[in-house]
Amino acid sequence: MDFTVYPALDIREGRVVRLAQGDYARETHYGDDPLPRALAFAAAGARWMHLVDLDAAKAGGYTLSPLLGAIAAGTGLRVQTGGGVRCRQDVARILDAGAARVVVGSLAVREPATVAAWLHEFGGERITVALDTRQDAAGAWRLPVHGWTEDAGITLDELLPGYLRAGLRHLLCTDIARDGMLSGPNLELYAHLRALAPGVAVQASGGVRDATDVRRARQAGCGGAVLGRALLEGRLALADALLLEEAAAC
């Protein structure tokens, strides 16, 4: 399977930020320069990037269309992006603004039939389903919603088969316990997903620290890795991660 590196920018009120474990009260600010950072991703050789609208994720109404359009037009990057996607019109609007793929998160847990219909309509290459998960004491992968404060009442293993039948091609899965913590990706989770969904490109998200973690994610069968805090803080050079992407393509 091909392996894709996704350098990531999370945007809140126009600023590049990271949240620790999704907590808006635990925000680290990295600057007010998302477009120059995207240009730098492209200059380093990236093909894709991951763009998150944190304002929309909280309140709805995707706000990054101007930035998305500027990135798509000015960098040549293919952008997967989301935040606050609540209806079909949101998906269509984001695609029209220049996205190559729309990321659908909490709605994918709350209304799987709706998102499955979007997969049929727009195609599996235009939708990334994003599932944030937390392992319970019994070892089941739960799916918290509403800012990770409530349990959806369904497990990852129960939800995923319906999406496979609907034509899911791209799955971004975050282990909540590791998100923004630089503790390494949960390779057991990704190996489990690889077994559950062998034809799906699973994107490792949460905890990636360095090129070794990227290599391990690839070896675990992931189809890509989202690079956030480690990239922003200079702990990981994008060029090193992209070498692993190139090696997977050989």
C-alpha positions in Angstrom: 0.0 0.0 0.0 1.1 3.5 -0.7 2.1 5.7 2.2 1.3 9.4 2.4 2.8 12.0 4.8 0.3 14.6 5.9 1.9 17.7 7.5 -0.9 19.3 9.5 -2.0 22.7 10.5 -4.8 23.3 13.0 -6.2 26.8 12.8 -8.1 28.7 15.5 -8.9 32.4 15.0 -6.4 32.6 12.2 -3.6 31.2 14.3 -1.7 28.0 13.9 -2.2 26.1 17.2 -2.2 22.6 18.8 -4.6 21.4 21.4 -3.4 18.8 24.0 -5.8 15.9 23.8 -8.4 18.1 22.1 -8.8 20.5 25.0 -9.4 24.1 23.9 -8.1 25.3 27.3 -4.7 23.6 26.6 -3.7 25.4 23.4 -0.2 26.1 22.2 0.2 28.9 19.7 2.7 28.5 16.9 2.2 31.7 14.9 -0.2 33.6 12.5 1.3 32.3 9.3 -0.6 29.3 7.9 -0.1 30.1 4.2 3.7 30.5 4.5 3.8 27.2 6.4 1.9 25.5 3.7 4.2 26.9 1.1 7.1 25.5 3.1 5.4 22.0 3.1 5.2 22.2 -0.7 8.8 23.4 -1.0 10.0 20.4 1.1 8.3 18.0 -1.4 5.0 17.2 0.3 2.1 16.2 -1.9 -0.6 16.4 0.7 -1.4 18.4 3.8 -4.0 18.1 6.6 -5.9 21.3 7.5 -8.3 21.6 10.5 -10.7 24.4 11.3 -10.9 24.3 15.1 -13.4 27.2 15.2 -15.8 25.3 13.0 -15.2 22.0 14.9 -16.5 23.8 18.0 -19.3 25.9 16.6 -20.0 24.6 13.0 -19.7 26.5 9.8 -16.3 25.9 8.0 -14.4 29.2 8.0 -11.2 28.3 6.1 -12.4 28.5 2.5 -10.2 31.6 1.7 -7.1 29.9 3.2 -7.9 26.6 1.5 -8.3 28.3 -1.8 -5.0 30.1 -1.5 -3.2 26.9 -0.5 -4.7 24.9 -3.3 -4.0 27.6 -5.9 -0.6 28.7 -4.6 1.2 25.5 -3.5 0.1 22.6 -5.6 -0.7 20.7 -2.4 -3.7 18.4 -2.2 -5.5 19.3 0.9 -7.7 17.1 3.1 -9.6 19.4 5.5 -12.5 19.5 7.9 -14.0 20.9 11.0 -17.6 21.4 11.7 -18.9 19.4 8.7 -22.6 19.0 9.5 -24.5 18.6 6.2 -24.1 17.7 2.5 -23.8 21.3 1.6 -20.8 21.7 3.8 -19.1 18.8 2.0 -19.9 20.3 -1.5 -18.8 23.8 -0.4 -15.4 22.6 0.9 -14.7 20.6 -2.2 -15.7 23.6 -4.4 -13.3 25.7 -2.3 -10.4 23.5 -3.4 -10.2 20.5 -1.1 -9.1 17.2 -2.5 -10.8 15.4 0.4 -13.2 16.4 3.2 -12.7 15.1 6.7 -15.8 14.2 8.5 -15.4 13.6 12.2 -18.1 13.6 14.9 -21.0 13.3 12.5 -19.5 10.0 11.3 -20.2 8.6 14.7 -23.5 10.3 15.4 -25.0 9.8 11.9 -23.3 7.0 10.1 -26.1 6.5 7.5 -25.7 10.2 6.5 -22.0 9.9 6.0 -22.3 6.6 4.2 -24.6 8.3 1.7 -21.9 11.0 1.1 -19.4 8.2 0.4 -21.8 6.9 -2.2 -22.4 10.3 -3.7 -19.0 11.9 -3.7 -16.9 8.7 -3.8 -14.5 7.2 -1.4 -11.6 9.3 -2.6 -13.2 12.5 -1.6 -14.1 11.7 2.0 -11.9 10.9 4.9 -13.8 9.5 7.9 -12.1 10.6 11.2 -12.7 8.6 14.3 -11.3 9.6 17.7 -11.2 6.6 20.0 -10.3 5.7 23.6 -9.7 2.2 24.9 -11.8 1.2 27.9 -10.8 -1.1 30.8 -12.1 -4.1 28.9 -10.0 -3.4 25.9 -12.8 -2.1 23.6 -12.2 1.0 21.5 -14.9 3.4 22.5 -16.0 6.5 20.4 -16.4 9.6 22.6 -18.3 12.5 21.1 -19.2 16.1 22.1 -15.7 17.1 22.9 -14.8 13.6 24.0 -17.1 14.1 27.0 -19.8 11.5 26.1 -19.7 8.0 24.8 -21.5 7.3 21.5 -22.7 3.9 22.7 -21.0 2.1 19.8 -17.4 0.8 19.5 -15.0 1.3 16.7 -15.3 -2.4 15.8 -19.1 -2.1 15.6 -19.1 1.1 13.5 -16.5 0.3 10.9 -18.1 -2.6 9.0 -21.0 -0.3 7.8 -18.4 2.2 6.4 -16.6 -0.6 4.6 -19.8 -1.6 2.9 -20.4 2.0 1.9 -17.0 2.2 0.1 -14.7 3.8 2.7 -11.2 4.3 1.4 -9.6 6.7 3.9 -9.8 6.5 7.7 -8.1 8.8 10.0 -8.0 7.4 13.5 -6.7 9.2 16.6 -6.0 7.5 19.9 -7.3 10.3 22.2 -4.8 9.4 25.0 -1.9 10.2 22.7 -3.2 13.2 20.8 -0.7 16.1 21.1 1.3 14.3 23.7 4.4 13.2 21.7 4.1 9.8 23.3 4.3 7.8 20.0 1.5 6.4 17.9 -0.6 3.5 19.1 0.8 0.8 16.8 -1.5 -1.9 18.3 -4.5 0.2 17.4 -3.4 0.6 13.8 -2.5 -3.1 13.4 -6.0 -3.9 14.7 -7.5 -1.5 12.1 -5.4 -3.0 9.4 -6.8 -6.4 10.2 -10.4 -5.1 10.4 -10.2 -3.1 7.2 -7.3 -4.4 5.0 -8.4 -2.4 1.9 -8.6 1.0 3.7 -5.8 3.5 3.9 -5.5 4.2 7.7 -3.9 7.4 8.7 -2.0 7.3 12.0 -2.8 10.4 14.0 -1.8 11.3 17.5 1.6 11.0 19.3 4.0 10.9 16.3 7.4 12.2 17.6 10.0 11.5 15.0 10.9 9.7 11.7 11.2 6.4 13.6 7.5 6.7 14.6 6.6 7.4 11.0 8.5 4.3 9.9 6.8 2.2 12.5 3.4 3.4 11.4 4.2 2.5 7.9 5.5 -1.0 9.0 2.2 -1.5 11.0 0.3 -1.2 7.7 -0.8 2.4 7.8 -1.5 4.2 4.6 -0.3 7.5 6.0 0.6 9.6 9.0 -0.5 13.0 10.2 2.3 15.1 11.5 1.4 17.9 13.9 3.2 19.0 17.0 6.5 17.3 16.3 6.7 19.1 13.0 5.7 22.5 14.4 8.3 22.2 17.2 11.1 21.1 14.9 11.4 17.6 16.5 10.8 16.0 13.2 12.1 17.3 9.8 9.4 17.0 7.1 12.1 16.0 4.6 13.0 12.9 6.7 9.3 11.8 6.8 9.0 12.3 3.1 11.9 10.0 2.5 9.8 7.3 4.1 7.0 8.2 1.8 9.3 7.8 -1.2 10.6 4.5 0.0 7.1 3.1 0.3 6.4 4.1 -3.3 9.5 2.1 -4.6 
